[in-house]
Amino acid sequence: MADTENEQSVDSTQQVASKNSTTKSKNPKRVAAGKAVAEKMKQAREEQKKALTEAQIIIANNQLKQPVVAPPVVEQPVSKNTRNVLTTPQ
């Protein structure tokens, strides 16, 4: 009788599962809608990538067409005060 009590205590801690297996069915309309949205997003990403590469090509071509202009050289004015401002005391 002690054996059956030990077995019952072990059984009570285990998870109880139904003997009738139920399969979870998905809503086919919802699945189809999700696939349609995913396909639209995929096409939008591909179009955006194509537009980006075309824009990069156009920008690169415009930069090649523009002449390279050197920035104007700014000459430093020579100060007339040439004495050493930092002197040491004697």
HELIX and SHEET records of a PDB file:
HELIX    1   1 ALA A    2  THR A   13  1                                  12    
HELIX    2   2 PRO A   28  LYS A   65  1                                  38    
END                                                                             
